[in-house]
Amino acid sequence: MRLYDTWSRSLVELPEPPGPVRMYFCGPTVYARAHIGNARPFVVGMWLRAWLRANGYDAELVHNITDINDKIYDAAPGASAELAARATQWYLDDTGDLGLGMPDHLPRATDSVPAIVAFIEELIAHGHAYESGGDVYFSVASHPEYGRLSGQRPDQVEQGEEPTALKRDPRDFALWKTNKPATEDTWWDSPWGRGRPGWHIECSVMAEQIYGPAFEIHGGGLDLVFPHHENEVAQSHALGHPFAQIWAHNGMLRFTGEKMSKSTGNVATIRDALEQWGSETILVFFLTASWRKPIDYSEETMRQAAARRDTLRNAFTLEPAPVEEERWRAFVVTLDDDFDTPAALAVLHEWATVGQLELLRRGLAIFGLESLAEREEAPPEVRDLAERRARARTERDFETSDRLRDELGALGWEMRDEPGGGYMLVRRA
């Protein structure tokens, strides 16, 4: 199997099974209900783990929780810890309801502060960081390969942090921030005084706490390439740690064509989407675009996903054809080639058309869509109406046929006519 790697700008082969393949995907900053865009890296990571395990890999997934961050302090001055705890539980509840299970590890930044302090001390000892006024900053000038992941020119770097005279170089970024008592109610002791970690150091440490200094895949949204992931790799490479072999960045979710962001208010939450569309439609929606391309979330795209969901589900009202095991290879090829889910979805639809229901059931299970394979029999009154309508059509009594079609619709069923006088009953969502 091969995946596109942002670091090398190329497709990179994974090791042969059983691997291992250890994956770290950046999770949310917990200060509000997570938006549907936050679900994409979660879903991609869970799908990758499922596919790798299905193919004999020892695959493991970490999905972190960032519960120390300026956004949390800004959202709940004086009560940031309480908000972070509530928002963490919201996120776990909402992603849990997608029906994919959970990652193997869900580390939280607040549980890693002693290890973060030790990591910063090591960076200082090796000349890659310095203390200034209670803050600690990473020295970008000390790391010549800085900018390689994102393609940023070091002389044009802007970290997005507040300007401060404490930095030796405006390109430097915070590893530790001194506590601001007026606004920040959570802090930890350190050799540089009371304070808290910077954003980027958290993930370097949490990943290495679980996997050690080298692992196979680091994932997250494309918006994290700079500065977050650029700074992560700088911190770890500066100490000689190999860190991630492959950097896998998923494309952004756009709401009616624009990037979805909690900070702009242009959002629909995971909970909103679950209540409106259900988990099956959300998962089919994510299948429709390559994992590293943008995807548009709208009423229209979700209706299209719901229709695709119905097509896959309704295949299980047909009689199964004899299993043609050689057809499974087409599915393998699509997913082993940069995890091409749109091509895999096309294969699933082909199987639905030709009645390869056992293969379809196995394929759907990779994406957490086993429930679509639960065959639903039409009740007797529906089957009776369908038989009467079929006779009316044979007798060319179209007025009766149309009336019976409407009665079927009122009961929540659709009768799809097939060549040769046959038909298929489809349960409407």
Summary of the structure (lengths in Angstrom):
residues: 429
radius of gyration: 25.9
end to end distance: 36.1
largest distance: 90.2
contacts: 1390
relative contact order: 0.12
helix: 48%
strand: 19%
